[in-house]
Every structure is written in structure tokens, then in C-alpha cells.
């Protein structure tokens, strides 16, 4: 396939390199399982990119990425970033939401209204003390989800973007 995924590169400037760890920070949201190639370039001293090579690796199915199409046939990519390892009680909830402009161009969605309901299907109940995710930056939304016991949970999201009909997306977790 010839496509990309939502990603962010480090800003250029003196603060790009973490002085304590000697690394550059960036992020990638893999939209599907399979073999991926991460192409790396680094800023040279004169600002000209230096080819850092390519890293190939396999991405396994995680159940943490989904996509949907609105009424105008625009495709959106949604991913569950946190909690990576859910625990009983309050958990930070972070999701990302990006719109595919093309196979290689993904724009952050910054104006979505996202309602969230945790639901435990095996017990037929949800939980209290949750905070719906709100946009933080770059298509990332943050909130809080409360899991009041271990077991099977669904994070049910109701997503509204502009005038489009609300879309429901569900992430399943078991811990």
C-alpha cells in the first residue's frame, strides 16, 4: 500500500533535543496492523534535512485504532492512546482524532465534541466520575474515565464534528 498515517515531527530549534536523554520526540498513529516503514530524517546544522534511513517493523492488531466516514465521505482516524494499562479507579483518557485529506495528509480535528460513557457489558452498568475528552492540541483529546472494577469494559464515544451526524465508536478493554 502507498499511504501514510497521522504523525507529528519534532519542532526545529534548540529545544528539539532533550538534553537529559539525547533524543528527539515525535509520534505516529498507526491506522491499521501490518508491515510499516518509518522514514527518518534529522535536521542538519544548516537546517537541511539529513536522511536518517528507514525502520521497518510489524504493527499487531491492538483494537485501539478505528476509522469512520462522515456523510460527505470524509474519512476520520480515531485512536485510543491512554489508558495504556487501565487500573481500577480514575484513569487518564487520551484519544487522537485526525481527518484524512488524502492517503498521505492527515489533519488534526480540533473542533470535535466528544461524549464518553464507560460501560461494563457483562455487568450491565457504567460508572460515575468521568470527564468527557476535550481538545488539548494537535488532534489529541484528554479526559478521565473511571473503571470501578476489573473486567470487560467498553469506552463508548459519541463524536460530533461540525454539522455531521454524531458517530458512535467503541473501544473494548479487559483488565
C-alpha positions in Angstrom: 0.0 0.0 0.0 1.1 3.5 -0.6 -0.2 5.6 2.3 0.9 7.2 5.5 -0.8 7.8 8.9 -1.2 10.7 11.3 2.1 11.7 12.7 3.9 14.6 14.3 7.6 15.6 14.0 9.7 17.5 16.5 9.7 21.3 16.1 13.0 22.7 14.9 15.2 24.8 17.2 17.4 24.4 20.2 14.9 22.7 22.4 14.3 19.8 20.0 17.0 17.6 21.5 16.2 16.6 25.1 19.4 17.5 26.9 18.8 14.8 29.5 18.1 11.9 27.1 19.7 12.9 23.8 16.6 12.0 21.8 14.1 13.7 19.6 10.4 13.3 20.3 7.7 12.7 17.7 4.6 10.5 17.4 2.8 8.2 14.9 -0.7 6.8 15.0 -0.7 3.5 13.0 -4.1 3.2 11.4 -4.0 -0.5 10.7 -2.0 -3.6 11.5 0.7 -4.7 9.1 4.2 -4.0 8.0 5.2 -0.3 8.2 8.2 1.7 7.3 9.2 4.7 9.4 11.3 7.1 7.3 13.5 9.2 9.4 15.3 12.5 8.6 17.1 14.8 11.0 17.7 18.5 10.9 21.3 19.3 9.8 23.3 22.2 11.2 22.2 24.4 8.4 18.6 23.3 8.6 18.8 21.0 5.6 17.3 17.5 6.4 19.7 14.7 6.7 18.4 11.2 5.7 18.3 9.1 8.8 17.2 5.9 7.0 14.2 3.8 7.3 13.0 1.5 10.1 10.7 -1.5 9.1 8.5 -3.2 11.7 5.3 -5.0 12.1 2.3 -3.5 13.9 -0.1 -6.0 15.5 -3.8 -5.6 15.8 -4.5 -3.7 19.1 -8.2 -2.8 18.9 -7.0 0.8 19.7 -7.5 2.3 16.2 -10.6 2.8 14.2 -11.9 4.9 11.3 -15.2 6.2 10.2 -16.7 8.2 7.3 -19.0 11.2 7.6 -21.9 12.0 5.3 -19.6 13.9 3.0 -17.4 10.8 2.6 -14.5 12.3 4.6 -12.5 9.6 6.5 -11.5 10.1 10.1 -9.0 8.1 12.1 -9.5 7.7 15.8 -7.2 6.0 18.3 -7.2 5.2 22.0 -3.8 6.4 23.4 -4.4 6.2 27.1 -5.0 4.3 29.3 -2.3 2.0 28.0 -2.7 -0.2 31.1 -6.0 0.5 32.8 -6.4 0.3 36.5 -9.4 0.2 38.9 -10.3 3.8 39.6 -9.6 7.0 37.8 -7.6 6.7 34.5 -6.4 9.4 32.2 -8.2 9.1 28.8 -6.4 10.3 25.7 -7.7 9.8 22.2 -6.5 11.2 18.9 -8.7 12.3 16.0 -7.4 13.1 12.5 -9.2 13.7 9.2 -7.6 12.1 6.1 -7.3 14.7 3.3 -5.5 12.2 1.1 -3.6 8.9 1.6 -0.6 10.8 3.0 -2.1 14.0 4.5 -3.9 13.8 7.9 -5.2 16.9 9.6 -5.9 17.2 13.3 -9.5 17.6 14.2 -9.7 20.3 16.8 -13.4 21.1 17.0 -15.0 17.8 17.8 -17.4 17.4 20.7 -16.9 14.0 22.3 -19.2 12.4 24.8 -17.9 9.4 26.6 -19.6 6.6 28.5 -17.7 3.7 30.0 -19.9 0.6 30.0 -19.3 -2.9 31.5 -21.3 -5.3 29.2 -21.0 -8.4 31.5 -22.5 -6.5 34.4 -24.9 -4.2 32.6 -23.6 -0.9 34.2 -21.4 2.1 33.7 -19.5 4.2 36.2 -19.6 7.7 37.7 -16.9 10.3 38.0 -15.9 10.5 34.3 -14.9 13.6 32.3 -15.5 13.8 28.6 -12.4 14.3 26.5 -11.7 17.8 25.3 -9.2 19.0 22.7 -5.7 19.7 24.1 -3.6 20.1 20.9 -2.8 18.6 17.5 -6.0 16.4 17.4 -5.4 14.9 20.8 -8.2 15.0 23.4 -7.9 14.4 27.1 -10.4 13.4 29.8 -10.9 10.9 32.7 -12.5 7.5 32.8 -13.4 5.7 36.0 -13.4 1.9 36.0 -14.9 0.9 39.3 -13.9 -2.8 39.0 -11.8 -5.1 36.8 -13.4 -6.9 33.9 -14.6 -6.2 30.4 -15.2 -2.6 29.6 -16.3 -0.6 26.6 -15.4 3.1 26.2 -18.3 4.4 24.2 -17.6 7.6 22.3 -20.2 9.8 20.7 -18.4 12.1 18.3 -19.8 15.3 16.7 -17.8 17.4 14.2 -19.5 20.5 12.9 -22.8 19.7 11.2 -22.2 16.0 10.7 -24.5 13.4 12.3 -23.0 12.1 15.5 -20.9 9.0 15.2 -20.5 6.3 17.8 -17.2 4.5 18.2 -16.4 1.9 20.8 -13.1 0.7 22.3 -13.1 -2.6 24.2 -10.8 -3.2 27.2 -10.4 -6.1 29.5 -8.2 -6.0 32.6 
